[in-house]
């Protein structure tokens, strides 16, 4: 399967640079999996498209201010570090730019020495292990010095950090937001609960895979980086009940999808569990749990558009994206949404 099979033309001006003032005011394209037909609504209309007994699966991870800008001791060179994965207390796997200037032994200073980091190892994929040294609580220092790790296609500064968090974010650990969930408001979630929709929260901490493009021509050779996930008993029970009673399990975002598909048994049911997943979902994959998906519009040739294509069919997805371009939808993290049902 060729990566070029997932390419589409996107005008630069359709890449959303700022979130809307009203989260639920985003546009919503509805794609029928059976017919391939699309219709156009607003996200606030989602409550009318989800039925009592359906189970909405949310990823409640919280983005940390994982982008640190520092100075290389000795030379004064500017270094950017993105925190990806905590290995142990004080030791993180990171993405460093420029990496060539940061060999083992390199010391980087942040905030005039409030925080320092020493490169201890270069791991096989080019990431760096960094040992941080500081006085006080690391999370408080990170909150003071760190920046939200917005994707590189967003060039505007974010005035309010919380706009790159879902309203239900709880557990610190992500290097990127599960952006399909950015459209929900507390009021909209309350409307869904009052309607009889089950809300199941799972956790997947979004890591390097969000930032790394597919470089292989044959997508089967692409390697996904492992991300930590957790499913509690309450969430498993809600999802299982929906499956057993013939209701839909609707994943909010590709991260929720990857979480429940990673943990599913052969019969499509879930148990309380946690672990690491590097699941790569592309056309031909047989979904065990997911019946419908709420998602944003994704980058061409990305693993995310491949996952969406696995659920709805590549041709239908690319036609829907062509329609979205023609109708001037807003794309990517702060863009509009799609419901595949």
C-alpha positions in Angstrom: 0.0 0.0 0.0 1.6 3.2 -1.2 1.8 6.4 0.9 0.8 8.4 -2.1 -2.6 6.7 -2.0 -3.5 9.0 0.9 -2.5 12.3 -0.6 -4.8 15.2 -1.3 -4.3 18.9 -2.3 -4.8 21.3 0.6 -4.6 25.1 0.2 -2.4 26.6 2.9 -5.1 29.1 3.9 -7.4 26.3 5.1 -5.0 25.3 7.9 -6.7 26.7 11.0 -4.2 28.9 13.0 -6.5 29.8 15.9 -9.3 28.1 17.8 -12.8 29.5 17.5 -14.1 31.5 20.5 -17.0 29.0 20.9 -15.6 25.4 20.8 -18.9 24.0 19.6 -19.3 26.5 16.7 -17.0 24.5 14.5 -18.5 23.0 11.4 -19.3 19.3 11.3 -19.2 17.1 8.2 -21.2 13.9 8.6 -19.9 11.0 6.4 -22.2 7.9 6.0 -19.9 4.8 6.0 -22.4 2.8 4.1 -23.3 5.2 1.2 -20.3 7.6 1.2 -22.6 10.5 1.3 -21.8 13.7 3.2 -23.9 16.3 4.9 -23.0 19.6 6.6 -23.9 20.7 10.1 -22.3 22.5 13.1 -20.6 20.7 16.0 -23.3 21.8 18.4 -25.7 19.6 16.4 -23.8 16.4 17.4 -26.3 15.7 20.3 -29.0 15.1 17.7 -26.8 12.5 15.9 -26.0 10.4 18.9 -28.7 8.1 20.3 -29.5 7.1 23.9 -27.5 4.0 24.9 -24.6 4.9 22.5 -21.2 5.1 24.2 -19.0 8.1 23.6 -15.3 7.3 24.3 -13.2 10.3 25.4 -9.4 10.5 25.8 -8.9 12.4 29.0 -5.1 12.9 28.7 -3.8 16.4 29.5 -1.1 18.2 27.5 1.9 19.3 29.5 3.9 22.4 28.5 6.4 20.1 27.0 8.4 22.5 24.8 11.4 24.0 26.4 13.7 26.6 24.9 17.2 26.6 26.3 20.9 27.6 25.8 23.7 25.1 25.3 26.3 25.7 28.0 29.7 26.7 26.6 28.5 27.9 23.2 25.3 29.8 23.9 23.6 28.0 21.0 19.8 27.9 21.1 18.3 24.5 21.7 14.7 23.3 21.7 13.6 20.3 23.6 10.2 18.5 23.4 9.5 16.2 26.3 8.0 12.9 25.0 8.2 10.2 27.6 9.2 10.1 31.3 11.5 7.2 31.7 12.0 7.6 35.4 12.2 10.4 37.9 14.3 13.2 36.3 15.0 11.2 33.1 13.0 11.9 29.9 13.0 10.8 26.3 13.0 13.9 24.2 13.1 15.3 20.7 16.0 17.8 20.4 16.5 20.4 17.8 19.1 20.8 16.4 20.0 17.3 17.4 23.5 17.3 15.9 24.6 19.9 18.4 23.5 17.7 21.4 25.7 14.7 21.9 25.9 12.8 25.2 27.4 15.1 27.9 25.9 18.3 26.5 24.3 20.5 29.2 21.4 22.8 28.4 20.3 25.6 30.6 16.7 26.8 30.8 15.3 29.9 32.6 18.8 31.3 33.5 19.7 28.0 35.2 16.4 27.4 37.0 16.5 24.1 35.2 19.3 22.3 33.5 19.3 19.1 31.4 22.2 16.8 30.4 22.1 14.6 27.3 22.9 11.1 28.6 22.2 9.0 25.5 21.1 9.0 21.9 18.5 6.2 21.4 18.3 4.3 18.1 15.6 6.4 16.5 17.5 9.6 17.2 15.7 10.9 20.2 17.8 12.0 23.2 17.6 10.9 26.9 17.9 14.0 29.1 18.6 14.0 32.8 17.1 17.1 34.4 18.5 18.9 37.5 16.5 21.4 39.5 15.5 22.7 42.9 11.8 22.2 43.8 9.0 20.5 42.0 9.6 19.7 38.4 6.0 20.1 37.3 5.9 23.6 38.8 9.1 24.6 37.0 7.8 23.1 33.7 4.6 25.1 34.1 6.7 28.2 34.5 9.2 27.7 31.7 7.5 25.3 29.3 5.4 26.2 26.3 2.5 24.3 24.8 3.9 22.0 22.0 1.7 23.2 19.1 2.2 21.4 15.8 4.6 23.0 13.4 1.8 24.0 10.9 0.4 26.4 13.6 2.4 29.6 13.4 0.3 31.8 15.6 1.0 32.1 19.3 -1.7 30.7 21.6 -3.0 33.3 24.0 -4.8 30.9 26.3 -3.1 27.5 27.0 -6.4 25.9 27.9 -7.6 26.2 24.3 -5.2 23.4 23.5 -6.8 21.2 26.2 -10.1 19.4 26.1 -12.6 20.5 28.8 -12.3 17.0 30.3 -8.5 16.7 30.4 -7.4 15.1 33.6 -4.1 13.2 33.5 -0.9 14.9 32.6 1.3 13.2 30.0 0.7 14.2 26.4 2.9 16.1 24.0 -0.1 16.9 21.8 -3.8 17.3 22.4 -6.4 14.8 21.3 -7.8 17.5 19.0 -11.2 15.9 18.1 -12.2 16.5 21.7 -11.5 20.3 21.5 -15.0 20.8 20.1 -16.8 19.7 23.2 -18.1 22.1 25.9 -19.3 21.1 29.4 -22.8 22.1 28.3 -22.7 19.8 25.3 -21.5 16.9 27.3 -24.2 17.5 29.9 -26.8 17.5 27.1 -25.5 14.1 25.9 -25.6 12.7 29.4 -29.2 13.9 30.0 -30.1 12.3 26.7 -28.9 8.9 28.0 -25.6 8.7 26.1 -22.9 6.9 28.1 -19.6 8.8 28.5 -16.5 6.5 28.9 -13.2 8.1 29.6 -9.9 6.4 28.7 -6.4 7.7 28.7 -3.7 7.6 26.0 -0.7 10.0 26.3 0.0 11.3 22.8 3.6 11.1 21.9 6.1 11.3 19.0 3.9 9.6 16.5 1.9 12.8 16.2 4.9 14.7 15.0 6.6 12.2 12.8 5.5 11.8 9.1 5.3 8.5 7.2 8.6 8.4 5.3 8.3 5.0 3.9 6.8 4.6 0.4 5.3 1.3 1.4 3.2 2.2 4.5 3.5 -1.4 5.8 7.2 -0.6 6.6 6.2 2.4 8.8 6.9 2.0 12.5 4.6 3.6 15.1 6.1 4.8 18.4 4.6 3.2 21.5 2.3 5.4 23.7 1.0 4.6 27.1 -2.7 3.9 27.6 -5.1 3.0 30.5 -8.7 1.8 30.5 -10.4 1.7 33.9 -13.1 -0.8 34.9 -15.9 1.8 34.7 -15.0 2.7 31.1 -14.7 -1.0 30.1 -18.1 -1.7 31.6 -19.8 1.2 29.7 -18.3 0.2 26.4 -19.1 -3.5 26.9 -22.7 -2.7 27.8 -23.2 -0.7 24.6 -21.8 -3.5 22.5 -23.9 -6.1 24.2 -27.1 -4.1 23.9 -26.6 -3.3 20.2 -25.7 0.4 20.7 -22.8 2.2 19.0 -19.4 2.8 20.4 -18.4 6.2 19.1 -14.7 7.1 19.6 -13.8 10.7 19.9 -10.5 11.0 18.0 -8.0 8.6 16.6 -6.3 8.3 20.0 -9.5 7.0 21.7 -9.8 4.6 18.7 -6.3 3.3 19.0 -6.8 2.8 22.8 -9.9 0.7 22.7 -8.8 -1.3 19.6 -5.4 -2.0 21.3 -7.1 -3.4 24.4 -10.0 -5.3 22.7 -10.4 -9.0 23.1 -11.2 -11.2 20.1 -14.9 -10.8 21.0 -14.7 -7.0 21.0 -15.1 -6.6 24.7 -12.7 -4.8 27.1 -11.3 -5.3 30.5 -9.5 -2.9 32.9 -6.0 -2.7 31.6 -3.0 -0.5 30.9 0.2 -0.7 28.8 1.9 0.5 25.7 0.5 0.4 22.2 2.1 0.9 18.8 -1.0 -0.2 16.9 -1.0 1.0 13.3 -4.5 1.1 11.8 -4.8 1.3 8.0 -7.2 0.0 5.3 -7.9 -3.7 5.7 -8.0 -3.5 9.5 -11.0 -5.1 11.1 -12.4 -3.0 13.9 -13.4 -4.9 17.0 -15.0 -2.1 19.1 -15.3 1.2 17.2 -18.6 1.7 15.3 -18.3 5.4 14.6 -15.7 8.2 14.9 -15.6 11.9 15.6 -12.4 13.3 14.2 -10.8 16.4 12.7 -9.4 16.7 9.1 -5.9 15.3 9.0 -2.7 15.9 7.1 -2.2 14.2 3.7 -0.2 10.9 3.9 -0.5 10.8 7.7 -1.2 7.7 9.8 -4.3 9.5 11.0 -5.9 9.8 7.6 -5.0 6.1 7.1 -6.9 5.2 10.3 -9.9 7.2 9.1 -9.7 5.5 5.7 -9.7 2.1 7.4 -13.0 2.9 9.0 -14.8 4.6 6.1 -12.9 3.5 3.0 -10.1 5.4 1.3 -12.0 6.5 -1.7 -14.9 7.8 0.4 -12.6 9.7 2.7 -10.7 11.3 -0.1 -13.9 12.4 -1.8 -15.1 13.8 1.6 -11.8 15.7 1.9 -12.2 17.1 -1.6 -15.7 18.3 -0.5 -14.2 19.8 2.6 -11.7 21.8 0.6 -14.3 22.9 -1.8 -16.6 24.0 1.0 -13.8 25.8 2.8 -13.7 23.7 6.0 -10.9 24.5 8.4 -8.2 21.8 8.7 -6.1 20.1 11.3 -5.8 20.7 15.1 -7.9 23.9 15.5 -10.1 23.1 12.5 -13.5 21.6 11.9 -14.7 18.1 12.6 -16.1 15.1 10.9 -18.5 12.4 12.2 -18.1 9.0 10.5 -21.1 6.9 11.2 
